[in-house]
Amino acid sequence: MERQGQNAQKIAKEAGRLYDKFVGFEQDLSRLGSALNAAGKAYADARGKLLEGPGNVVRKIEQLKEMGAKATKQLPDALRNQALPDADEEGEEADEP
């Protein structure tokens, strides 16, 4: 009986430690989720500057190349197509200052 009582106390103590560890684990997961969301937003913001709108970076550097910038490499077609979806109409658009 005495040994059973000691075991019950040990079980209760270990259960409390496990519970506390689980709470800490959940808190870490929540912080990680928040950090991943923030990183995803930062990535989307940076990618937007690179590819979206008439003043996007890809469009501007392609314009520099068209004006005679000496480049030995070319952006991948997939990237250019995302940033320059209306390449056929490009001459009709007004340039941004």
N, CA, C and O atoms as a Tinker XYZ file with bonds, in Angstrom:
   388  protein
     1  N      0.814000   -1.195000    0.000000    73     2
     2  CA     0.000000    0.000000    0.000000    64     1     3
     3  C      0.860000    1.262000    0.000000    63     2     4     5
     4  O      0.604000    2.224000   -0.724000    81     3
     5  N      1.898000    1.215000    0.851000    73     3     6
     6  CA     2.780000    2.380000    0.933000    64     5     7
     7  C      3.475000    2.606000   -0.406000    63     6     8     9
     8  O      3.617000    3.742000   -0.859000    81     7
     9  N      3.904000    1.519000   -1.032000    73     7    10
    10  CA     4.574000    1.619000   -2.325000    64     9    11
    11  C      3.616000    2.124000   -3.402000    63    10    12    13
    12  O      4.014000    2.899000   -4.272000    81    11
    13  N      2.379000    1.697000   -3.349000    73    11    14
    14  CA     1.390000    2.186000   -4.300000    64    13    15
    15  C      1.161000    3.685000   -4.128000    63    14    16    17
    16  O      0.996000    4.412000   -5.107000    81    15
    17  N      1.154000    4.135000   -2.889000    73    15    18
    18  CA     0.990000    5.556000   -2.610000    64    17    19
    19  C      2.160000    6.367000   -3.152000    63    18    20    21
    20  O      1.971000    7.449000   -3.707000    81    19
    21  N      3.372000    5.836000   -2.988000    73    19    22
    22  CA     4.559000    6.511000   -3.522000    64    21    23
    23  C      4.508000    6.572000   -5.051000    63    22    24    25
    24  O      4.830000    7.591000   -5.661000    81    23
    25  N      4.094000    5.452000   -5.651000    73    23    26
    26  CA     3.975000    5.432000   -7.117000    64    25    27
    27  C      2.931000    6.434000   -7.604000    63    26    28    29
    28  O      3.128000    7.102000   -8.619000    81    27
    29  N      1.834000    6.533000   -6.883000    73    27    30
    30  CA     0.790000    7.484000   -7.262000    64    29    31
    31  C      1.327000    8.916000   -7.197000    63    30    32    33
    32  O      1.031000    9.743000   -8.060000    81    31
    33  N      2.123000    9.195000   -6.154000    73    31    34
    34  CA     2.723000   10.528000   -6.039000    64    33    35
    35  C      3.696000   10.794000   -7.191000    63    34    36    37
    36  O      3.715000   11.891000   -7.749000    81    35
    37  N      4.501000    9.794000   -7.544000    73    35    38
    38  CA     5.442000    9.947000   -8.656000    64    37    39
    39  C      4.685000   10.158000   -9.974000    63    38    40    41
    40  O      5.065000   10.990000  -10.797000    81    39
    41  N      3.622000    9.397000  -10.151000    73    39    42
    42  CA     2.820000    9.537000  -11.374000    64    41    43
    43  C      2.216000   10.937000  -11.451000    63    42    44    45
    44  O      2.238000   11.569000  -12.507000    81    43
    45  N      1.675000   11.420000  -10.327000    73    43    46
    46  CA     1.078000   12.759000  -10.307000    64    45    47
    47  C      2.131000   13.823000  -10.601000    63    46    48    49
    48  O      1.865000   14.780000  -11.328000    81    47
    49  N      3.333000   13.655000  -10.034000    73    47    50
    50  CA     4.412000   14.618000  -10.257000    64    49    51
    51  C      4.839000   14.612000  -11.728000    63    50    52    53
    52  O      4.986000   15.674000  -12.333000    81    51
    53  N      5.036000   13.428000  -12.303000    73    51    54
    54  CA     5.430000   13.317000  -13.714000    64    53    55
    55  C      4.325000   13.812000  -14.637000    63    54    56    57
    56  O      4.608000   14.412000  -15.674000    81    55
    57  N      3.080000   13.571000  -14.274000    73    55    58
    58  CA     1.959000   14.053000  -15.081000    64    57    59
    59  C      1.941000   15.581000  -15.095000    63    58    60    61
    60  O      1.674000   16.195000  -16.128000    81    59
    61  N      2.222000   16.181000  -13.960000    73    59    62
    62  CA     2.298000   17.642000  -13.887000    64    61    63
    63  C      3.419000   18.188000  -14.750000    63    62    64    65
    64  O      3.239000   19.191000  -15.440000    81    63
    65  N      4.584000   17.535000  -14.720000    73    63    66
    66  CA     5.712000   17.953000  -15.559000    64    65    67
    67  C      5.358000   17.817000  -17.038000    63    66    68    69
    68  O      5.641000   18.703000  -17.844000    81    67
    69  N      4.733000   16.688000  -17.378000    73    67    70
    70  CA     4.336000   16.466000  -18.765000    64    69    71
    71  C      3.334000   17.514000  -19.215000    63    70    72    73
    72  O      3.428000   18.023000  -20.332000    81    71
    73  N      2.383000   17.840000  -18.365000    73    71    74
    74  CA     1.386000   18.860000  -18.693000    64    73    75
    75  C      2.068000   20.206000  -18.940000    63    74    76    77
    76  O      1.783000   20.882000  -19.928000    81    75
    77  N      2.969000   20.588000  -18.035000    73    75    78
    78  CA     3.681000   21.857000  -18.184000    64    77    79
    79  C      4.516000   21.867000  -19.468000    63    78    80    81
    80  O      4.570000   22.881000  -20.164000    81    79
    81  N      5.162000   20.752000  -19.780000    73    79    82
    82  CA     5.964000   20.647000  -20.996000    64    81    83
    83  C      5.069000   20.803000  -22.226000    63    82    84    85
    84  O      5.448000   21.458000  -23.197000    81    83
    85  N      3.876000   20.195000  -22.179000    73    83    86
    86  CA     2.940000   20.292000  -23.293000    64    85    87
    87  C      2.474000   21.735000  -23.492000    63    86    88    89
    88  O      2.365000   22.195000  -24.629000    81    87
    89  N      2.200000   22.445000  -22.412000    73    87    90
    90  CA     1.796000   23.851000  -22.511000    64    89    91
    91  C      2.917000   24.671000  -23.154000    63    90    92    93
    92  O      2.652000   25.501000  -24.024000    81    91
    93  N      4.156000   24.448000  -22.739000    73    91    94
    94  CA     5.289000   25.149000  -23.333000    64    93    95
    95  C      5.446000   24.813000  -24.812000    63    94    96    97
    96  O      5.767000   25.683000  -25.622000    81    95
    97  N      5.221000   23.555000  -25.158000    73    95    98
    98  CA     5.292000   23.123000  -26.551000    64    97    99
    99  C      4.248000   23.838000  -27.393000    63    98   100   101
   100  O      4.547000   24.290000  -28.498000    81    99
   101  N      3.038000   23.942000  -26.889000    73    99   102
   102  CA     1.968000   24.633000  -27.604000    64   101   103
   103  C      2.308000   26.105000  -27.773000    63   102   104   105
   104  O      2.038000   26.675000  -28.830000    81   103
   105  N      2.887000   26.729000  -26.770000    73   103   106
   106  CA     3.282000   28.131000  -26.865000    64   105   107
   107  C      4.359000   28.315000  -27.936000    63   106   108   109
   108  O      4.320000   29.274000  -28.708000    81   107
   109  N      5.317000   27.393000  -27.977000    73   107   110
   110  CA     6.358000   27.451000  -29.013000    64   109   111
   111  C      5.747000   27.312000  -30.401000    63   110   112   113
   112  O      6.130000   28.034000  -31.322000    81   111
   113  N      4.800000   26.392000  -30.560000    73   111   114
   114  CA     4.142000   26.216000  -31.853000    64   113   115
   115  C      3.391000   27.478000  -32.268000    63   114   116   117
   116  O      3.408000   27.859000  -33.438000    81   115
   117  N      2.742000   28.116000  -31.319000    73   115   118
   118  CA     2.022000   29.354000  -31.634000    64   117   119
   119  C      2.976000   30.451000  -32.084000    63   118   120   121
   120  O      2.699000   31.158000  -33.053000    81   119
   121  N      4.104000   30.596000  -31.383000    73   119   122
   122  CA     5.105000   31.585000  -31.783000    64   121   123
   123  C      5.675000   31.258000  -33.156000    63   122   124   125
   124  O      5.880000   32.151000  -33.978000    81   123
   125  N      5.930000   29.976000  -33.403000    73   123   126
   126  CA     6.447000   29.558000  -34.703000    64   125   127
   127  C      5.433000   29.868000  -35.808000    63   126   128   129
   128  O      5.808000   30.350000  -36.877000    81   127
   129  N      4.163000   29.595000  -35.554000    73   127   130
   130  CA     3.129000   29.914000  -36.535000    64   129   131
   131  C      3.074000   31.396000  -36.837000    63   130   132   133
   132  O      2.938000   31.788000  -37.996000    81   131
   133  N      3.175000   32.216000  -35.821000    73   131   134
   134  CA     3.183000   33.666000  -36.033000    64   133   135
   135  C      4.396000   34.105000  -36.843000    63   134   136   137
   136  O      4.284000   34.953000  -37.728000    81   135
   137  N      5.554000   33.526000  -36.537000    73   135   138
   138  CA     6.775000   33.875000  -37.272000    64   137   139
   139  C      6.669000   33.433000  -38.729000    63   138   140   141
   140  O      7.099000   34.158000  -39.626000    81   139
   141  N      6.104000   32.259000  -38.973000    73   139   142
   142  CA     5.934000   31.790000  -40.351000    64   141   143
   143  C      4.962000   32.682000  -41.114000    63   142   144   145
   144  O      5.183000   32.980000  -42.288000    81   143
   145  N      3.893000   33.106000  -40.458000    73   143   146
   146  CA     2.948000   34.023000  -41.103000    64   145   147
   147  C      3.624000   35.346000  -41.454000    63   146   148   149
   148  O      3.417000   35.887000  -42.540000    81   147
   149  N      4.430000   35.864000  -40.529000    73   147   150
   150  CA     5.139000   37.120000  -40.786000    64   149   151
   151  C      6.134000   36.942000  -41.929000    63   150   152   153
   152  O      6.258000   37.817000  -42.786000    81   151
   153  N      6.838000   35.824000  -41.945000    73   151   154
   154  CA     7.793000   35.566000  -43.027000    64   153   155
   155  C      7.058000   35.440000  -44.359000    63   154   156   157
   156  O      7.536000   35.937000  -45.379000    81   155
   157  N      5.912000   34.786000  -44.357000    73   155   158
   158  CA     5.124000   34.653000  -45.582000    64   157   159
   159  C      4.662000   35.997000  -46.104000    63   158   160   161
   160  O      4.668000   36.235000  -47.312000    81   159
   161  N      4.260000   36.880000  -45.196000    73   159   162
   162  CA     3.822000   38.215000  -45.612000    64   161   163
   163  C      4.999000   39.012000  -46.175000    63   162   164   165
   164  O      4.863000   39.691000  -47.193000    81   163
   165  N      6.149000   38.928000  -45.515000    73   163   166
   166  CA     7.335000   39.640000  -46.002000    64   165   167
   167  C      7.733000   39.120000  -47.382000    63   166   168   169
   168  O      8.112000   39.901000  -48.256000    81   167
   169  N      7.646000   37.811000  -47.578000    73   167   170
   170  CA     7.966000   37.226000  -48.884000    64   169   171
   171  C      6.989000   37.739000  -49.945000    63   170   172   173
   172  O      7.399000   38.134000  -51.037000    81   171
   173  N      5.706000   37.731000  -49.618000    73   171   174
   174  CA     4.690000   38.202000  -50.579000    64   173   175
   175  C      4.897000   39.678000  -50.912000    63   174   176   177
   176  O      4.754000   40.074000  -52.069000    81   175
   177  N      5.230000   40.488000  -49.920000    73   175   178
   178  CA     5.484000   41.911000  -50.161000    64   177   179
   179  C      6.693000   42.103000  -51.091000    63   178   180   181
   180  O      6.638000   42.895000  -52.032000    81   179
   181  N      7.773000   41.377000  -50.822000    73   179   182
   182  CA     8.971000   41.494000  -51.647000    64   181   183
   183  C      8.698000   40.991000  -53.062000    63   182   184   185
   184  O      9.116000   41.617000  -54.036000    81   183
   185  N      8.005000   39.875000  -53.176000    73   183   186
   186  CA     7.681000   39.318000  -54.494000    64   185   187
   187  C      6.774000   40.272000  -55.264000    63   186   188   189
   188  O      6.890000   40.383000  -56.485000    81   187
   189  N      5.875000   40.959000  -54.567000    73   187   190
   190  CA     5.008000   41.942000  -55.211000    64   189   191
   191  C      5.807000   43.076000  -55.822000    63   190   192   193
   192  O      5.529000   43.500000  -56.944000    81   191
   193  N      6.792000   43.568000  -55.099000    73   191   194
   194  CA     7.643000   44.642000  -55.632000    64   193   195
   195  C      8.413000   44.160000  -56.860000    63   194   196   197
   196  O      8.650000   44.920000  -57.799000    81   195
   197  N      8.794000   42.904000  -56.834000    73   195   198
   198  CA     9.553000   42.336000  -57.935000    64   197   199
   199  C      8.711000   42.160000  -59.189000    63   198   200   201
   200  O      9.198000   42.382000  -60.298000    81   199
   201  N      7.429000   41.756000  -59.022000    73   199   202
   202  CA     6.653000   41.295000  -60.167000    64   201   203
   203  C      5.369000   42.050000  -60.483000    63   202   204   205
   204  O      4.847000   41.908000  -61.589000    81   203
   205  N      4.843000   42.842000  -59.564000    73   203   206
   206  CA     3.506000   43.406000  -59.755000    64   205   207
   207  C      3.534000   44.897000  -60.075000    63   206   208   209
   208  O      4.405000   45.636000  -59.618000    81   207
   209  N      2.570000   45.308000  -60.859000    73   207   210
   210  CA     2.391000   46.719000  -61.183000    64   209   211
   211  C      3.330000   47.179000  -62.275000    63   210   212   213
   212  O      4.327000   46.523000  -62.577000    81   211
   213  N      3.000000   48.314000  -62.863000    73   211   214
   214  CA     3.807000   48.814000  -63.982000    64   213   215
   215  C      5.215000   49.238000  -63.560000    63   214   216   217
   216  O      6.097000   49.347000  -64.412000    81   215
   217  N      5.442000   49.474000  -62.294000    73   215   218
   218  CA     6.767000   49.879000  -61.821000    64   217   219
   219  C      7.552000   48.744000  -61.191000    63   218   220   221
   220  O      8.504000   48.987000  -60.450000    81   219
   221  N      7.166000   47.503000  -61.477000    73   219   222
   222  CA     7.862000   46.391000  -60.833000    64   221   223
   223  C      9.321000   46.316000  -61.277000    63   222   224   225
   224  O      9.687000   46.786000  -62.355000    81   223
   225  N     10.131000   45.722000  -60.431000    73   223   226
   226  CA    11.571000   45.693000  -60.645000    64   225   227
   227  C     11.933000   44.938000  -61.925000    63   226   228   229
   228  O     12.812000   45.375000  -62.669000    81   227
   229  N     11.276000   43.826000  -62.187000    73   227   230
   230  CA    11.595000   43.064000  -63.398000    64   229   231
   231  C     11.333000   43.904000  -64.640000    63   230   232   233
   232  O     12.149000   43.926000  -65.561000    81   231
   233  N     10.210000   44.586000  -64.666000    73   231   234
   234  CA     9.882000   45.433000  -65.819000    64   233   235
   235  C     10.946000   46.520000  -65.998000    63   234   236   237
   236  O     11.390000   46.784000  -67.115000    81   235
   237  N     11.346000   47.142000  -64.900000    73   235   238
   238  CA    12.323000   48.232000  -64.986000    64   237   239
   239  C     13.686000   47.734000  -65.472000    63   238   240   241
   240  O     14.327000   48.397000  -66.288000    81   239
   241  N     14.137000   46.576000  -64.982000    73   239   242
   242  CA    15.444000   46.114000  -65.438000    64   241   243
   243  C     15.378000   45.601000  -66.881000    63   242   244   245
   244  O     16.368000   45.676000  -67.609000    81   243
   245  N     14.237000   45.090000  -67.290000    73   243   246
   246  CA    14.082000   44.696000  -68.693000    64   245   247
   247  C     14.100000   45.935000  -69.595000    63   246   248   249
   248  O     14.625000   45.887000  -70.708000    81   247
   249  N     13.530000   47.037000  -69.118000    73   247   250
   250  CA    13.576000   48.288000  -69.891000    64   249   251
   251  C     15.011000   48.767000  -70.034000    63   250   252   253
   252  O     15.401000   49.245000  -71.099000    81   251
   253  N     15.806000   48.645000  -68.966000    73   251   254
   254  CA    17.213000   49.028000  -69.044000    64   253   255
   255  C     17.944000   48.181000  -70.081000    63   254   256   257
   256  O     18.765000   48.693000  -70.842000    81   255
   257  N     17.648000   46.903000  -70.109000    73   255   258
   258  CA    18.278000   46.022000  -71.082000    64   257   259
   259  C     17.875000   46.416000  -72.508000    63   258   260   261
   260  O     18.706000   46.418000  -73.417000    81   259
   261  N     16.602000   46.747000  -72.694000    73   259   262
   262  CA    16.119000   47.173000  -74.007000    64   261   263
   263  C     16.773000   48.483000  -74.451000    63   262   264   265
   264  O     16.925000   48.732000  -75.647000    81   263
   265  N     17.158000   49.312000  -73.488000    73   263   266
   266  CA    17.803000   50.586000  -73.815000    64   265   267
   267  C     19.301000   50.430000  -74.068000    63   266   268   269
   268  O     19.990000   51.402000  -74.380000    81   267
   269  N     19.800000   49.201000  -73.931000    73   267   270
   270  CA    21.195000   48.977000  -74.278000    64   269   271
   271  C     22.094000   48.534000  -73.150000    63   270   272   273
   272  O     23.307000   48.440000  -73.340000    81   271
   273  N     21.541000   48.257000  -71.977000    73   271   274
   274  CA    22.385000   47.765000  -70.892000    64   273   275
   275  C     23.069000   46.480000  -71.339000    63   274   276   277
   276  O     22.422000   45.587000  -71.886000    81   275
   277  N     24.362000   46.388000  -71.110000    73   275   278
   278  CA    25.142000   45.228000  -71.530000    64   277   279
   279  C     25.005000   44.129000  -70.477000    63   278   280   281
   280  O     25.588000   44.210000  -69.396000    81   279
   281  N     24.237000   43.119000  -70.808000    73   279   282
   282  CA    24.028000   42.007000  -69.891000    64   281   283
   283  C     24.403000   40.710000  -70.590000    63   282   284   285
   284  O     24.175000   40.550000  -71.790000    81   283
   285  N     24.970000   39.800000  -69.843000    73   283   286
   286  CA    25.336000   38.502000  -70.408000    64   285   287
   287  C     24.348000   37.413000  -70.008000    63   286   288   289
   288  O     24.393000   36.306000  -70.546000    81   287
   289  N     23.468000   37.716000  -69.078000    73   287   290
   290  CA    22.482000   36.743000  -68.607000    64   289   291
   291  C     21.081000   37.254000  -68.902000    63   290   292   293
   292  O     20.873000   38.437000  -69.175000    81   291
   293  N     20.134000   36.338000  -68.842000    73   291   294
   294  CA    18.741000   36.708000  -69.067000    64   293   295
   295  C     17.884000   36.098000  -67.971000    63   294   296   297
   296  O     18.125000   34.972000  -67.534000    81   295
   297  N     16.885000   36.848000  -67.532000    73   295   298
   298  CA    15.959000   36.324000  -66.534000    64   297   299
   299  C     15.207000   35.129000  -67.103000    63   298   300   301
   300  O     14.964000   35.066000  -68.308000    81   299
   301  N     14.837000   34.183000  -66.250000    73   299   302
   302  CA    14.036000   33.045000  -66.724000    64   301   303
   303  C     12.716000   33.534000  -67.336000    63   302   304   305
   304  O     12.104000   34.484000  -66.848000    81   303
   305  N     12.297000   32.870000  -68.402000    73   303   306
   306  CA    11.047000   33.259000  -69.072000    64   305   307
   307  C      9.860000   33.254000  -68.118000    63   306   308   309
   308  O      8.995000   34.125000  -68.210000    81   307
   309  N      9.804000   32.285000  -67.202000    73   307   310
   310  CA     8.676000   32.201000  -66.266000    64   309   311
   311  C      8.582000   33.472000  -65.421000    63   310   312   313
   312  O      7.485000   33.982000  -65.193000    81   311
   313  N      9.707000   33.978000  -64.962000    73   311   314
   314  CA     9.727000   35.198000  -64.155000    64   313   315
   315  C      9.323000   36.400000  -65.000000    63   314   316   317
   316  O      8.518000   37.227000  -64.574000    81   315
   317  N      9.884000   36.487000  -66.191000    73   315   318
   318  CA     9.551000   37.598000  -67.084000    64   317   319
   319  C      8.065000   37.577000  -67.432000    63   318   320   321
   320  O      7.428000   38.630000  -67.472000    81   319
   321  N      7.505000   36.392000  -67.683000    73   319   322
   322  CA     6.084000   36.289000  -68.033000    64   321   323
   323  C      5.182000   36.717000  -66.884000    63   322   324   325
   324  O      4.106000   37.269000  -67.112000    81   323
   325  N      5.608000   36.468000  -65.662000    73   323   326
   326  CA     4.821000   36.899000  -64.506000    64   325   327
   327  C      4.841000   38.421000  -64.368000    63   326   328   329
   328  O      3.827000   39.034000  -64.034000    81   327
   329  N      5.984000   39.013000  -64.623000    73   327   330
   330  CA     6.139000   40.453000  -64.439000    64   329   331
   331  C      5.721000   41.249000  -65.660000    63   330   332   333
   332  O      5.369000   42.423000  -65.549000    81   331
   333  N      5.756000   40.622000  -66.815000    73   331   334
   334  CA     5.452000   41.307000  -68.069000    64   333   335
   335  C      4.333000   40.569000  -68.810000    63   334   336   337
   336  O      4.518000   40.182000  -69.964000    81   335
   337  N      3.184000   40.370000  -68.174000    73   335   338
   338  CA     2.144000   39.561000  -68.813000    64   337   339
   339  C      1.597000   40.182000  -70.088000    63   338   340   341
   340  O      1.058000   39.478000  -70.942000    81   339
   341  N      1.730000   41.480000  -70.222000    73   339   342
   342  CA     1.211000   42.180000  -71.396000    64   341   343
   343  C      2.362000   42.683000  -72.267000    63   342   344   345
   344  O      2.329000   43.817000  -72.745000    81   343
   345  N      3.361000   41.859000  -72.469000    73   343   346
   346  CA     4.561000   42.278000  -73.195000    64   345   347
   347  C      4.235000   42.763000  -74.600000    63   346   348   349
   348  O      4.934000   43.633000  -75.120000    81   347
   349  N      3.182000   42.220000  -75.236000    73   347   350
   350  CA     2.805000   42.664000  -76.579000    64   349   351
   351  C      2.265000   44.081000  -76.569000    63   350   352   353
   352  O      2.396000   44.801000  -77.558000    81   351
   353  N      1.659000   44.490000  -75.459000    73   351   354
   354  CA     1.057000   45.815000  -75.355000    64   353   355
   355  C      1.980000   46.804000  -74.675000    63   354   356   357
   356  O      1.599000   47.956000  -74.465000    81   355
   357  N      3.192000   46.378000  -74.326000    73   355   358
   358  CA     4.104000   47.196000  -73.522000    64   357   359
   359  C      4.378000   48.547000  -74.159000    63   358   360   361
   360  O      4.478000   49.549000  -73.450000    81   359
   361  N      4.501000   48.599000  -75.456000    73   359   362
   362  CA     4.781000   49.863000  -76.117000    64   361   363
   363  C      3.635000   50.839000  -76.013000    63   362   364   365
   364  O      3.833000   52.043000  -76.174000    81   363
   365  N      2.424000   50.337000  -75.742000    73   363   366
   366  CA     1.248000   51.199000  -75.645000    64   365   367
   367  C      1.068000   51.805000  -74.276000    63   366   368   369
   368  O      0.299000   52.752000  -74.111000    81   367
   369  N      1.780000   51.265000  -73.274000    73   367   370
   370  CA     1.614000   51.743000  -71.906000    64   369   371
   371  C      2.462000   52.977000  -71.668000    63   370   372   373
   372  O      3.526000   53.148000  -72.264000    81   371
   373  N      1.974000   53.827000  -70.790000    73   371   374
   374  CA     2.758000   54.994000  -70.378000    64   373   375
   375  C      3.768000   54.551000  -69.330000    63   374   376   377
   376  O      3.425000   53.788000  -68.426000    81   375
   377  N      5.005000   55.018000  -69.438000    73   375   378
   378  CA     6.026000   54.685000  -68.451000    64   377   379
   379  C      5.803000   55.502000  -67.195000    63   378   380   381
   380  O      5.346000   56.644000  -67.243000    81   379
   381  N      6.133000   54.893000  -66.079000    73   379   382
   382  CA     6.082000   55.621000  -64.807000    64   381   383
   383  C      7.310000   56.489000  -64.686000    63   382   384   385
   384  O      8.352000   56.152000  -65.250000    81   383
   385  N      7.227000   57.591000  -63.972000    73   383   386
   386  CA     8.416000   58.436000  -63.778000    64   385   387
   387  C      9.459000   57.752000  -62.927000    63   386   388
   388  O     10.517000   58.324000  -62.668000    81   387
